Amino acid sequence: MRHFRQHGGSVPATPEFVAEYLASFAGVLAVATLQHRLIAIHRAHTDLGLESPTMNRMVRLTFLGIKRTFTVKQRRVKALVKDDLLELMVHIDKSKPMRRARDSAVILCGFAAALRRSEIVALRVEDIIAYPNGIELQIRRSKTDQEGAGRAVFIPFARGARCPVKALRHWLALSGITEGPLFRQISRHDQIVGYKALVPKSVALIIKAAVRTMSGDEAAKQVAGHSLRAGFCTEAAEAGVPTFLIAGQTGHKNGSTSLSRYIRPASQRKIPTLL
């Protein structure tokens, strides 16, 4: 609402003004951003018991026109599934001890918990709860939880050598970190630098560096921080994990459009041949 008010908006607002506001920022702000602005304007009115101008036909048609004109196809990064991770770990094992421990924990836990890169770097030691069969991570805030209600994500022990829980424990033991940000910067001398957490972009750089070592520059361009979360959804769907369980891990609403992007292709690949 701050942006809306800064550009002459007020509550109550007329449909004509809201439509003009949208049109003036079409092509300047992303379509998704304009949609969030509309939601905020709608709530600002309904919270006061006022009729929402966003429901007006003029406003709806204006936004629909903007959406048709300026929407660009979302870039789909490569999903890193289990086999990809196992191969990545072989190359990460060639790194120096501290960096190897951190990067292994970032990638394995990021995948197993289906975390966004912002959620990975926001983790603190205090957010880890140990159980006999694994660990629980407290996600304090996420992209779709701006109010900070939080959610808990469980990571069980894995049977194989690449266990996320063991990788995280090894990183904590080697780094000596006992409180505060869980993942921190490491210097070229393989020493932890300061007490600040990694920034979200660091997760993408860790993944890209490992993929570049494994498969080259072109392959590295196809992955990002989101590749771990996408990989979990893809792997879980192909393994037949129920959608509601996948949604519980990722924090999606069951049946959400974004989750279905991973579920549907995996389901389609299971269609038997009729020939």
C-alpha positions in Angstrom: 0.0 0.0 0.0 2.9 2.4 0.6 3.7 2.5 -3.2 0.1 3.0 -4.0 -0.2 5.9 -1.5 3.1 7.5 -2.7 1.5 7.8 -6.2 -1.7 9.5 -5.1 -3.7 6.5 -3.9 -6.0 6.5 -1.0 -8.6 4.4 0.8 -11.3 4.4 -0.4 -10.1 4.5 -4.0 -12.2 4.7 -7.1 -12.0 2.0 -9.8 -10.9 4.6 -12.3 -7.9 5.6 -10.2 -6.9 2.0 -9.6 -7.1 1.2 -13.3 -5.0 4.3 -14.1 -2.5 3.3 -11.4 -2.1 -0.2 -13.0 -1.8 1.2 -16.5 0.9 3.7 -15.4 3.1 1.0 -14.1 2.4 -1.6 -16.8 5.8 -2.7 -18.2 7.6 -0.9 -15.3 6.6 -3.3 -12.5 6.4 -7.0 -13.0 3.0 -8.5 -13.5 3.3 -10.5 -10.3 4.2 -7.2 -8.4 1.1 -5.5 -9.8 -1.0 -8.4 -8.7 0.4 -8.2 -5.2 -0.5 -4.4 -5.3 -4.1 -5.3 -6.2 -4.3 -7.8 -3.4 -3.1 -5.2 -0.9 -5.6 -2.6 -2.2 -8.4 -5.1 -2.0 -7.5 -6.0 1.6 -7.2 -2.4 2.6 -10.8 -1.8 1.6 -12.4 -5.0 2.8 -10.7 -4.7 6.2 -12.6 -1.4 6.6 -15.8 -2.9 5.4 -15.6 -0.9 2.1 -16.4 -2.1 -1.4 -13.2 -3.1 -3.1 -12.5 -1.3 -6.4 -10.4 -4.2 -7.5 -13.5 -6.2 -8.2 -14.7 -3.6 -10.7 -14.9 -4.8 -14.3 -12.8 -1.9 -15.5 -10.0 -2.8 -13.1 -10.1 -6.5 -13.9 -10.0 -5.9 -17.6 -7.1 -3.5 -17.3 -5.1 -6.0 -15.3 -6.0 -8.8 -17.7 -4.8 -6.7 -20.6 -1.5 -6.0 -18.8 -1.1 -9.6 -18.0 -1.6 -10.7 -21.6 0.8 -8.0 -22.9 3.6 -8.2 -20.4 3.7 -11.7 -19.0 6.9 -13.5 -19.9 7.3 -17.2 -19.6 8.9 -18.1 -16.3 12.4 -19.5 -16.6 12.5 -23.1 -15.6 15.7 -24.2 -14.0 16.9 -27.7 -14.1 15.7 -29.8 -11.2 18.6 -31.6 -9.4 17.3 -35.1 -8.5 18.9 -37.8 -6.3 21.3 -39.1 -9.0 22.4 -35.5 -9.8 23.1 -34.9 -6.1 25.1 -38.1 -5.7 27.3 -37.2 -8.6 27.7 -33.6 -7.3 28.9 -34.9 -4.0 31.7 -36.8 -5.7 33.1 -33.5 -7.0 32.4 -31.5 -3.8 34.4 -34.1 -1.9 37.5 -32.8 -3.8 37.2 -29.4 -2.1 39.0 -28.3 1.1 37.6 -29.8 4.3 35.7 -26.8 5.6 34.2 -25.8 2.3 33.4 -29.5 1.5 31.5 -29.8 4.8 29.5 -26.6 4.4 28.6 -27.2 0.7 27.6 -30.8 1.4 25.3 -29.7 4.2 23.8 -26.8 2.2 23.0 -29.0 -0.8 21.9 -32.2 1.0 19.7 -30.4 3.6 18.4 -27.9 1.0 17.2 -30.8 -1.1 15.9 -33.0 1.7 13.9 -30.2 3.3 12.9 -28.7 -0.1 14.0 -25.3 1.0 14.2 -22.0 -0.9 17.6 -20.4 -1.0 16.4 -17.6 1.3 15.2 -20.2 3.8 18.6 -22.1 3.7 20.6 -19.0 4.6 18.2 -17.9 7.2 18.7 -21.1 9.3 20.2 -20.7 12.7 21.7 -23.3 15.0 18.8 -22.6 17.4 16.4 -23.8 14.6 17.6 -27.4 14.8 15.8 -29.9 17.0 17.3 -33.3 17.1 15.3 -36.5 17.2 16.3 -40.2 17.3 15.3 -40.6 13.7 16.4 -37.3 12.3 16.2 -33.5 12.8 13.5 -30.9 12.6 14.2 -27.5 11.1 12.2 -24.5 12.2 11.6 -22.2 9.2 10.9 -18.9 10.8 9.8 -17.0 7.7 9.4 -17.7 4.0 8.3 -16.2 0.7 4.7 -17.1 1.3 4.8 -16.5 5.0 5.7 -12.9 5.4 3.9 -12.6 8.8 6.4 -15.1 10.3 4.1 -17.8 11.4 6.8 -20.3 10.6 6.7 -24.0 9.8 8.6 -27.1 10.8 10.4 -29.4 8.3 11.6 -32.8 9.2 14.7 -34.5 7.7 15.0 -38.2 8.5 18.3 -40.1 8.6 19.2 -41.5 5.1 20.3 -45.0 4.6 23.0 -44.2 2.1 26.4 -42.5 2.6 25.0 -39.1 1.6 22.9 -38.5 4.7 21.7 -34.8 5.1 21.5 -35.2 8.9 25.1 -36.6 9.2 26.3 -33.9 6.8 24.9 -31.2 8.9 26.3 -32.6 12.1 29.7 -32.9 10.5 29.6 -29.3 9.4 28.7 -28.1 12.9 31.4 -30.3 14.5 34.1 -29.1 12.1 33.1 -25.4 12.1 32.6 -25.2 15.8 29.5 -23.1 15.3 27.3 -23.4 18.3 24.9 -20.5 17.9 23.7 -18.0 15.3 23.7 -18.3 11.5 24.1 -21.9 10.5 25.9 -21.3 7.1 28.6 -18.7 6.8 31.2 -17.5 4.4 34.5 -19.4 3.9 37.7 -17.7 2.7 40.0 -19.1 0.1 42.2 -20.3 2.9 39.3 -22.5 4.1 38.5 -20.5 7.2 35.1 -19.2 8.3 34.8 -15.5 7.8 32.9 -13.6 10.5 29.6 -14.4 12.0 27.2 -13.3 9.3 25.0 -15.7 7.4 25.5 -16.4 3.7 23.3 -14.3 1.4 20.7 -16.1 -0.8 22.8 -15.7 -3.9 25.5 -17.8 -2.3 23.4 -20.9 -2.4 23.1 -20.5 -6.2 26.8 -20.0 -6.5 27.6 -23.1 -4.5 25.3 -25.2 -6.7 26.6 -23.6 -10.0 30.2 -24.1 -9.0 29.6 -27.8 -8.2 27.7 -28.4 -11.5 30.4 -26.5 -13.5 33.1 -28.8 -12.1 30.9 -31.8 -12.9 29.5 -30.9 -16.3 30.8 -27.6 -17.6 29.7 -24.0 -18.0 26.6 -24.7 -20.1 25.2 -27.1 -17.5 25.9 -24.5 -14.7 23.8 -21.9 -16.5 20.8 -24.3 -16.3 20.8 -24.6 -12.5 20.0 -22.1 -9.6 19.3 -22.1 -5.9 15.7 -23.3 -6.7 17.1 -26.5 -8.4 17.2 -28.2 -5.0 13.6 -27.5 -4.1 12.5 -28.4 -7.7 14.6 -31.6 -7.4 12.9 -32.7 -4.2 9.4 -32.2 -5.7 10.3 -34.0 -8.9 12.0 -36.9 -7.1 9.2 -37.3 -4.6 6.5 -37.2 -7.3 8.3 -39.8 -9.3 8.6 -42.0 -6.2 4.9 -41.8 -5.7 4.9 -39.7 -2.6 1.3 -38.3 -2.0 0.9 -34.7 -3.0 -0.2 -33.6 0.5 3.1 -34.9 2.0 5.1 -33.1 -0.7 3.1 -29.9 0.0 3.7 -30.4 3.8 7.5 -30.4 3.2 7.6 -27.5 0.8 5.1 -25.3 2.5 2.9 -25.2 -0.6 -0.9 -25.3 -0.3 -2.1 -28.7 -1.4 -3.0 -28.5 -5.0 -1.2 -25.2 -5.6 -0.4 -24.2 -9.2 3.4 -23.9 -8.5 3.5 -27.4 -6.9 1.6 -28.9 -9.8 4.4 -27.8 -12.2 6.5 -30.5 -10.7 3.8 -33.1 -10.0 2.1 -33.2 -13.4 5.2 -33.8 -15.5 6.3 -36.6 -13.2 2.8 -38.1 -13.4 2.8 -37.9 -17.2 6.1 -39.7 -17.4 4.4 -42.7 -15.8 1.7 -43.0 -18.4 2.0 -46.5 -20.0 2.4 -46.9 -23.7 -0.8 -48.0 -25.6 1.2 -49.3 -28.5 
